[in-house]
């Protein structure tokens, strides 16, 4: 849908950064990020929401790509993460004039100055560590900037908000606490998406630096098991971190205006420095109407202006807050050069 001249100007002046898309799993199976893909039912329920042409069209400056793995069996998950990292590196090597991989705010800005889109790396579910902190260091050395502690199953780290092995009475395990501490030591941001409430606050108490919830809704806007409450929002904000709002209507209670409702609730509770985008594109959920893929991101800026959010606050929400978090939590290990085709 066409947007107003004002919205176009505000959006074009922003640095939009999305905290979570599951695209690398598709890429490791042949999805070409460099080509434009049509999103059509039923594929739009599952994936194909992001590619470089639509990132440019929607002025999505940078995308955090979340690597996820099936948790059972756990053995082999680390290898699968490396395959997904390999796929992302191959794409960046194939189209170096279009895509740069980054680990810091300065690298993001440098790539954007060269008119490139930016890829950042995260992991969804610490079962991918296979119980070994050496895997966490290996991922950090490959440029991984955040680690989601849980996904949809319990593991040696803790328990999910919902899913296999759910136990609301238990928090992080002793190994889970070690993972949080090691993440802080390595400069890997801790992501509390999918963590049960007790585990959430166990991680908060360890003070690992700025925390994120990469993709979630909020209970103050819509009651759903997937969504976090105001106390959790404030805890993330107090750490200097951000809450990324998901684009999935099943968790939001509606479509584009519901996304705005959830974003504005975070602002109401914790200020405009505590909120970010967390689409969950390519995450096997159907995105809301109006934000069906990366090309439609300007529609969100239009909707935020209609709700009287200032351009300055919109710029913080779209990406400025994520850049600040990256500045607060710089990588603490040297990033290895991309692996060769033979290594991959």
N, C-alpha and C positions, 0 to 999 in steps of 0.2 A: 504494500500500500504506500502511496506517496506521503511524504512527511512535509511539514511546514518549513519555510525558509529558516525560521528561528531554530527549529529543532536540528535541521541539517547543519547549521553553523555551530551549534553547541556540540553536536556529536563529532563533527569533523575536527574540532579543536581538542577533543578528549583523547586519552590514551586507554581505550578499553582493554581490560585484561580479564579473562574468565578463569576461574580457579579449578574447573574440573570438566574434562571431557574424556571419554573412554576410548578414543579413536585408535590408540596404538595396538589394541587387540585386533582391530580390523586390519590395520596396516601390516601386522605380522602375518596376515593371511591374504595379502595381495591388494588391499585397498590403496589406491594411489592418491595421496593427499594433494598432489600437484594438479590433478585434473578436477574439473567441475563435475559434480554429480547431481542428478535430479533426485529430490526427495519425493517419493510417491508412496502412497499407502499400498501394502502394509509395511514397506521398508521403513517409512518414517517413524514407525513405532519403536524401531530398534536401533537404527544407525544411519549413517550417510548424511549427517547434519553439518559436518565441517569439512572444508577443503580450502586450499589457498585462494582460489578465485573468489569464493564467497566470503572468506575472511577479509579480502581487500574490499569487496563490494559493501560489506557491513562495517568497515573500519574496525574490525576486531584486531587490535594491534598485537596482542600476545595471548597465547593459549597455554594453560597448564594442562598437559596431557597426563591422565592418570592411568598407570599400568595396573591391571587387575588380573587375578588368577583364580582358578577353581581351587578351593581349599582342601579338597579330599581327592587323592592323597596330597598331603603337604609336600612330600618329597617331589622335587621337580618344579616347584613354584618359582624358586630363584632363577632357574634356567629359563623359564618362560618370561620372567621380567627382563632378563638379558636379551631375549629374542625381540621383545617389544622395543627396548632401547635401541637395539641394532636397527630395527625398521625405521625408527625416527631418525637415527643418524644417517641411514642410507638416503632418505628423502632429502635431508639437509645437504648432503654431499651432491646429490643429483641436480638440485636447483639452488645453488648457493647465492644466486642473485635474488631469490624470492624468500628463502627461509633461513633464519639463523637460530641456533640453539644457544640459550643463555642460562646463567646461574645467578646473576646479580642484577640489581636495578641499573647500574651503569652499563652493563652489557645489553640490557633491554633497550635503553635509550640510544646506545651506539648503533644497534641494528636498525632501530626505527629511523635514525638519522640517515641511514643508507636506503630507506624506503623498503625494507624487508619486513616480513611478518616474523614473529618470534615464537619459538617453542620452548616451554619450560617443562620440567619433569617432576612427577609425583608418583607415589605408589599407594594403591588402595588395598589395605589389609596387610598387617605385619606378619600374618602366617607365611607371607612370601620370604621371610627371613629364615624359615625352616629351623627356628630355635637357635640361630647362630648369629651373634653380633658381628662376626666378620663379614657376613653378607650385607649388613647395613653399611659398613664402611666401604665395601665394594660398590654398592649402589651410590653412595655419596661421591665416590671418586668418578662415577660415570655421570655426575651432574644432577642426581636426584635431589630436589629441594624440599619436598615434604613427604611425610610418611603417615598414612592413615592407619591408626592402630588396629581397627577392626573393620570387617565388612559384614557379610550376612551369616557368619558362623563364629562359634567360640574357637579359641585357639590357645596356645601357650601364653598368649599375651593378656587375654581377658575375654569379655563377653559382649555380644552385640545388643543393640537396642531391640532388635527383633531378628529371629532367624534360628538356625540350628544351634542347640546348646544354650539358648538364652537363659540367664539366671540373674534376675534383677537384684538379688541380695549380695552378689559377689562383684568385686571391682577388678582392678588390674592385678594380675599375678605378680610374684616377685620378679619373674622374667620381664613382664610388662613394664614394671618400674625401671628395670635396667635398660629397657629399650628407650624409654622416655629420657633417661639420663644420658644415654649414649647419643641420642639424637641431638640433644643440646650440645654435647661435646663436639659433634661432627658438623654442626651447623645445619642440621636437617630439621625443618619446622614440623612440629607435631600437629597432625590433623585429627580432630575429634569427631568427624562425621561417622555415623554408625555405632559409636561407642555407647554402652548403657550409661545411665546417669551416674551410678556409683563410680564406674571406671573413669568417666568424664572428670569428676572432681578429684579422683586420685591423681590424674595427670596434672590438673590445675595446681594441686598442692605441691608438686615437685618443681614448679616454677622453671620450666625449660626454656623460657623466652616467649616471644609472641606466639600465641596459639591461633589456629584457624579451625573453622568448621567449613570445609571446602564446598559442600553442597547440602543444603538443608532448607526446610521451612521453619516457621516459628509458631509456637502454640498460641501466642497472643493474637495471631491473625487467623489461624485455622487449627482446630483440634485434630491431630493425627499422631500416631505413634512415632512417625519419622521425624517429627519436629521438636525443636528445643524450646525450653522455657526462658522466662526473663532472667532468672538467676544465672542460667548458663550463658545467655547473651552478655550479661554484665561481667562474668568471669573472663570471657574471651576479650572483651573490651579492656578490662583492667590489665590484662597481660600485654596490651598493645596490639592485639591481633584483630582479626576480622571474621565476620560471619558471611559466607557466600550463599546467596539465595538461589535455590534450584528453580528450574523452569518447568517442572513436571506438574501438571494440573492435579494429578491424583493426590499429591501431597499438599497442594496449595489451596484447594477448594475452588479453583477457577482458572481463568486464562490470564491474558496480559495484565488486566487490572488487578488480579490477585497477586501477581508478581510484585506489582507496585505496593500493594497492601503489606506484603511481608517485608519488603525493603524499608518502607516507611515505619513499620513497627520497630525494626532494629534501630532506626534513627531516633525514634521517640524514646526508646529504653536506654540507649547508650551513646547517642550522638552520631553525626554523619561521618565520623572517622572509623566507625566500627563495622561498616557494611560493604559488601562487594558482590560480584556476580559469581554464581556457581551453577552453571546451566545444567550439567549432567547430560549434555549432548552426547550422542552415540552411546548412551548408557542403558539401552534396552528399555527405555520408557519413552512414551510419546511426548514431545515437547508441547507447550501450550500454543494455541492459535496466536499468531502474531509474532512468535519467536521460534518458528519451526526450524530455523537453521541460522547460521552465522550471518547470512546476508540480511536478515530481518532485524538485527540488533538496533538499528536506528529507531525502530518503532518504540523501543523502551524509553529512549530519550524523549521522544514526543509525549509519551504517557506520563513521564515524570514531570515535564514542564506543565502539562495539564493539571497536575496535582500540586502546582505552585512550589516545586523544588527549584532552588536557584541554580544557575549554571555552575557556580563554584562547587556546590554540594554534589551536583550530578557528576562533575569531573572527578571528585574524590571517590564517589560510589563506583563509577565505571572502571577506574583503574588506579587512580592516585593513591588510594589506601593500600592496595596491594604492593605498589612500588615502595611505599613507606615500610611495610612489613619486611620486604626483601632487604631494605637498608638496615633495619633493626637486627636482622638475622642473616648476616653474610655467610657464605660457605666457609667452612673452617678446614677443609682439606683441598689439596690441589686436584683439579679435575683432569682425569686421564685423557689423552688424545683419542679421537674416535677409533674404534676397532676396525681393522682391515677386513676386507671381504673374506679372507681366509680364516680370520679369527671368528667372524660371524657365522 
